[in-house]
Amino acid sequence: MVLVHYLSIIIEIIVAVMGLRLFLNKKTFGLGIFVTFGIYVVYDLVKLSSINFNTDLLYLIFFIASVSALLTVIQLSKTKK
């Protein structure tokens, strides 16, 4: 299962980079994707490693990612087709 975790992190990195590219191409929702998946990468790397990290801070960071995803979805739902 560790292999699946590493593959997941690689996919999260790809999505974060794609979000950043969208943002740089004037798609503002790309920033939300970048922030969300960038935080997921950090969160997963900390959980996977033996780094001693403040658990409360880690949960706060994950919460910020969740809020970022929510705001991005709201923004996307308001865009005209």
Summary of the structure (lengths in Angstrom):
residues: 81
radius of gyration: 13.9
end to end distance: 40.3
largest distance: 46.2
contacts: 215
relative contact order: 0.14
helix: 83%
strand: 0%
